[in-house]
Amino acid sequence: MILTTGQPFWLTLQGLVRYPVLDADLHCDVAIVGGGITGALVGYYLAQAGVSAAVFDAAYVGAGSTSASTAMCQYELDVDLHQLREQIGIKRANDAYLANRYAVHELGRLCHRLPDDCDYQPCRSLYLASSRRQVAALETEGDARRGLGIAAEFLPETELQRRWRLKASAALLSGDTAQVNSYQLTHTLLRAATGQGLRVFERTPVATYELAPDGQSVTLRAGNHRVRARYVVMCTGYYAEKLVPQDLVSLHSTYVVVSRPGETEAGLPRDLQIWETARPYLYTRTTPDGRIMVGGADEPVSGASIRNALLESKVDTLEKKFRGLFDQPVPFTRDFVWGGIYGKTRDGLPYIGRHRDFPRTWFALGYGGNGTTYSLLAAEIIRDALTGRPHPYADTFGFDRVGAAAS
């Protein structure tokens, strides 16, 4: 499946980072399938815990969905808290929001421990009411979040106009938000982890998967060689989508346009992300060199890849909508455009855990709009499970939401 089109900014900025191809049979404790940000975090956390692991990517490490991610790290989920409570229950919904808030800050602590902080920047989130009809729901959502101990300030139309010249009817202003360069973070994590024994292989697709007769190991066909492992961790949502039931996730395309450097100086503040209550929603962030990144125009994927023919019209729409947020002209000179594919679940949550149909396998499927924070949570949950430690959110994102948790 082709996961990106156009010219992803992060990949262009840093270029391909290369790893060897598997050239011999291999034994390890854990085989990690997928070399994006999720596989990198799982590999790093396992290496830190002294677990022998190897990462296998079918193409180039980090060059798929990770290279197309805007890496907006929010505690806020695609489904509002008060609505999520109705879908999956109060406790699980509360835990999902609290888990993501924790992950935003833990990601910052992780980045500051690494040799490179990967442009991690704490910032604020402004969640706009897309119409006057949605103001009441936004007030309800603010009450729900504050009741959970999450700071969320309700701002009326006059305040949005005064502070940022925004035209929205109302908004929730939150902290507990950050942004990062997820492509750079992927390779920084892998460099650190390979120094502790993690092995990483590019252009090594995993084609088959077989449980040993005694049920104590799994053998994978990886490229032209065999890999025997005690456990497998699936970190590629699109490969796993062929394994687990098809109705768990739907694939959507999203599009991004990025301005030239320095344009935040007269426009969007560098520490402010914007998104909206409409679905699909427009979303914005900035970069350390003062670019404005605008994404959205999401739609279901009908074929095996996103189409280049759509890219120009989609980014035209995004740029027009971004300018329309303000009551005065804002600078925005187009520099990069791209599209990517992501998976979407009914409740907006990922699937992290075991599935009853796949012994000795863990899934780390960061579906939804919070892929980076979900990936960090998955890495912690799986590390703790494999090393015999409890994790406070071990059951929050499991397959039992669809009746398929491992026994």
Salt bridges, closest charged atoms under 4 A:
ASP25 OD1 - HIS225 ND1 3.66
ASP29 OD1 - ARG230 NH1 4.00
GLU76 OE2 - ARG145 NH1 2.68
ASP95 OD2 - LYS91 NZ 2.65
GLU106 OE1 - ARG109 NE 2.88
GLU106 OE2 - ARG113 NH1 3.79
GLU141 OE1 - HIS82 ND1 2.62
GLU141 OE2 - ARG145 NE 2.84
ASP143 OD1 - ARG146 NH2 2.76
GLU153 OE2 - ARG163 NH2 3.56
GLU157 OE1 - ARG132 NH2 3.04
GLU159 OE2 - ARG162 NH2 2.52
GLU159 OE2 - ARG163 NE 2.80
ASP176 OD1 - HIS105 NE2 2.73
GLU202 OE2 - ARG18 NH2 2.53
GLU202 OE2 - ARG203 NE 2.92
GLU265 OE2 - ARG270 NH2 2.85
ASP271 OD1 - ARG124 NH2 3.08
ASP289 OD2 - ARG291 NE 2.98
GLU299 OE1 - LYS314 NZ 3.14
GLU312 OE2 - ARG334 NH1 3.08
ASP316 OD1 - ARG334 NH2 2.71
GLU319 OE2 - ARG323 NH2 3.19
GLU319 OE1 - ARG334 NH2 2.98
ASP327 OD1 - ARG165 NE 3.13
ASP335 OD2 - ARG291 NH1 2.67
ASP347 OD2 - ARG401 NE 2.72
ASP357 OD2 - HIS355 ND1 3.81
GLU380 OE1 - HIS391 NE2 2.85
ASP384 OD1 - ARG383 NE 2.85
ASP384 OD1 - ARG389 NH2 3.18
ASP400 OD1 - ARG92 NH2 2.85
